[in-house]
Every structure is written in structure tokens, then in C-alpha cells.
Amino acid sequence: MSRDQNALLARLPRTDRARLLSGCEGVHLSLSQVLWDAGDRQASVLFPVDGFVSQVVQLPGHVGTVEVGMVGREGLVGAALALGVPIAPVGAVVQGAGLAWRLDAHRFELELQASEALRGLVQRYLYVTLVQWGTASACRSFHSLQERLARWLLMSQDRAHADEFRVTHEFMGLMLGVRREGVTVAAGELQSAGVIRYHRGVVRVCDRLALESRACACFAADGEVYRASLGPGRERRPRSKGGLRR
């Protein structure tokens, strides 16, 4: 596993990065794996390399969860540990299988004390996370299901680093907080327009430009706050019809 494939780790000075990685363990994230639930004591943090994770909340008295954020190689899963509270504020579920660096919570705290660069980086990333969680909350109130679905598919594609990724209508419904039938209709409209193709649990983005045009403004806003706070790092691909060049 490349040691520089996580954008946050790549931003650290070489000596700080080497010291932090010496305490990390390479792990495989399995599709739909529950890393922890909101309210759990958090034992570690994760720096995704090519897997990605949904951050989810569940309201008391309600069945299922709703996604408030998504983390891939641009970020850090469990960053709230840096606030000194060992209790997870949101749950974490693997949306895209892949590899990650796992660092024990105690070692993470020691690294924060030892590295001014890591502290500053994590603080800025926490700011980005809070802004994006707030955007996700407002998005559910003001934007249509198709706009939100298009945004979610773009977020997933960016973190999967591929035109195709595995996901079911049921999972998309859970993440968007809507019934599966609603996702089926919205996804069907995108497929009929030639924007995506969906078959047996696999989504393929066929026309990135068209998908971006159908997404709400929250997608672009998320990218802007990340770049303004941390610089380039979401690794967006060239916008091209009929698939994205790699």
C-alpha cells in the first residue's frame, strides 16, 4: 500500500508522516462493514487509501440511518478524537471496499501532541467536516431527491476513483433518508437520460457533465470549502462525456 495515497498524510512533513505511519496498521475495509456506531467509544482513526466510508446518524425512535458525510482518501475517519472526546459523534459504515491505514486512538493523541503540522491539518479538516455536515442537513430540506441523488453519486464516484462502483437502491435510500422506491424512480430517470447505467448492484456514471448539471449546488460547495481550507486534494477528474479519463 502506497504511503502517500491519503491526501492528509501526503501533506505532512516527511519526518512527521514517517513517525505517524510507523504506528499505523494497514487494514482492508469490507463493503457494508460497520466500523462503529454513534455513541461508541472510539478505539482508532482511519486514513482511507482506496476505500471510502459513510458517516451516518440515527435519530431516536426512527429505523435506519441517514448519511451526513462521506470520507475517502481525501480525509480522515474519526477526526473528532482530536477534540478530546473519545465518543464517536456519528456512526461509520464502509461504502466502498478498499485499504486504509488504522492508527490507535492513544497513538493518534500522542501524534497530535508531537506534530504541530498534524494538529493544524486535523483542525482544518474538522472545520471542513462541520461545514459539510451542515450543508448535508440543509440539502435534505431544500433540494429535490434527484438533485441529492446526483450529488451523492458524484461524491461516491470521486472517492471510488472509478466510473463504476457497487451500491444498491436500498443502500442509497438509507443514506439519503428516503424510501427505496423513491431512489428507484430517481435513478431510473437518470438512466433513461443516459446519465448513469445501473445493473445488478453496480452503478456506472456514463456522462459526468450531465450528472453534475443535475446535482444541487451543495456538491460544488463541498469541494470549494475543502480546497479553501486544505488545498487541492479531492482529486476530481477531467469532466468528459461517456466516462472519465484516468
Helices and strands as residue ranges (DSSP letters): H 7-11, H 14-22, E 24-29, E 34-36, E 44-48, E 52-57, E 66-71, G 79-83, E 91-96, E 98-104, H 105-114, H 116-142, H 145-160, E 164-166, H 169-176, H 180-192, E 196-199, E 202-205, H 208-214, H 218-230
